[in-house]
Amino acid sequence: MNLLQSLLIFLSLVAINDGSSWLTPRKFLRELNDLRRDYAVAYNVPNMHELIASNDLEDILRPLDWKASWPEARKTWRYVKLTSFDSAISSTKEAGDAYILNPYNNTSTMDELELLNPIQRFIGCGPKTEGFRDIEVCLVGTEGDFTFFDTSRNSEKEPGSECHKRYTNEIGLCVPNNKEKESYYGHPQNIFEDNMHWNNGFLGAGVAWRYVHLDTYIKPSIEPALTTFFKKSPAEKWLFIRSNSDATMNSLEFLNPLQRFIACIQRLNTPSFICLLGTEGKFTMFDYSNKSREIPGSNCQKRYRNNSGVCVAINPEKESYFGRQLDFMSDINEIRRRYAKEYRVPNMHALVRNNYTFNELAEVLEPLNFTGVRAQSRKSWRYEGLYSFDITNNHIEADVSVYFRKNRTAKELHLKNLSRKNTMDRLEFLNPLQKTIACGRKEEEGVTLIICLLGPEGNFTIFDTSFQSQATAGSKCHKGYYNDDGLCFLQIPTQEPIIDYRKMADEARTATEEPEPEPVFENHGNKISLGYLLVFLLAQLLFNI
């Protein structure tokens, strides 16, 4: 009887198990880091880092077309194609062992070996389609070059002995001290380390961030200066701001309502602190006249909500000092649509990062420095510089509003003055004939800017701003484009649908047939119901015996 009971239990378990072995992304990442630790210990790798799941890399990956070239790759991230998460760990180990026996080099990607690059610290994966099958593609960063560890087994270094700053050795693997604070775009303290030059002042201050000196890192060191300011008369307050806003407003910087990021660090060999606040380079003060009728927290930025009068990020971990390019693109096109409808612009085209007609501007931008951008512009593309993706739309609105408020003569003079430069500043984003855009970071004289190329027009064109246009927004889209609520969008080529006449005939025949009686036991592909049926019949047979 015990044997029969054991058999029944075994068959029940078999019936319930559907045979799947699907590996979740979280489990895949955990096993991948275990594999990285195994190699670190086996080969005395001193700098093998734990890979952290990165929403930023996922955001970068999501719009990328797997069929197109990726000029953005191999700068601050690399990529690998996986058949599935299920087989990724075994295929990565096989690739690693094969490479150790016979090293090789590829130009675009090193396939699964990318997952064993010891100095990569972030990973973001997502689905892509290759032919008729689904695949997984992972980006790893922040390194653009491929690096592999010493495979000679002659290394005398201790595994995990050369970890990145803010990382700790944990059984041979470098793990972050605070995973939540690590970001693909960098740690807040990196801004200080990259920009603080005490002998020459702050390079980049007043562009996309401002700074404050603190004697001590405590609240009482801030409040006295604020109290002193608010005791001043209105004229004294105005004069104080005007006189100091080009440098630092000290404690008053903490009340700039538009700043959203802060990082503080203690100066070397001193008890004082320095705090950077971003992403605003200009000082802005709220209305301190006590006459404002606005509701506190009623004008929050996108992705922020009102929390007791303060605009609080909905998902703080997803916010970045450098902004979001995808949101920037969406906002730019909404601005273009709004002005197209307001001024009846018949040919305002949407800006896209890539399309099927024009060359990839990213490939043009990648090798150029500031000088190259200026020299090669105004032929088949134009350019404009940004400080941050997040604040740019506000600046565009402010700048173009000033232009639109001018009279005809003042507008002509404004355009004439701008034409002496290589760029028309924020008005470049309202050229209705531009259709493509590519942005990338460039550095000049210690200041990092985001340079955007816009094509295919080398000449600047602005629409009729006289309010005399009788055209309909989006009524004169270029060939291959269609009107989407006033904005011209590129039509994406689609495959002609295949008509299955045999299937149509079968469906028509089925519709005329009499329905069959419903069976006693239904099978909708459920392995559990079939399994229990098998167990039931077998039990009846055995017990009858």
Protein Blocks (a to p, Z undefined) as FASTA:
>chain_A
ZZmmmmmmmmmmmmmpgoiacdcfklmmmmmmmmmmmmmmmnopakbccddddfklmmmm
mmpcfkbccfkgoklbccdddfbfklmmmmmmmmmmmmmmmgcddfkbgcjmlmmmmkbc
bdcdddddehjaccddddddfbfbdcdddfklpacbdehilccehiaceehiacdfblml
pcfkbpfklmmmmmmcfknopehihkloccdddfbacfklmmmmmmmmmmpcfklmmmmm
mmmmmmcghjmlmmmmkbcbdcddddehiabdcddddfbfbdcdddfkopacbdehilcc
ehiaceehiacdfblmlpcfkbpfklmmmmmmmmmmmmmmmnopakbccddfbdfkbccf
klmmmmpcfklmmmmgoklbccdddfbfklmmmmmmmmmmmmmmpcfklmmmmmmmmmmp
mbehjmlmmmmkbcbdcdddddeehiacddddddfbfbdcdddfklpafbdehilccehi
aceehiacdddddddddddfklmmmmmmmmmpccddddfbdcehiaklmmmmmmmmmmmm
mmmZZ
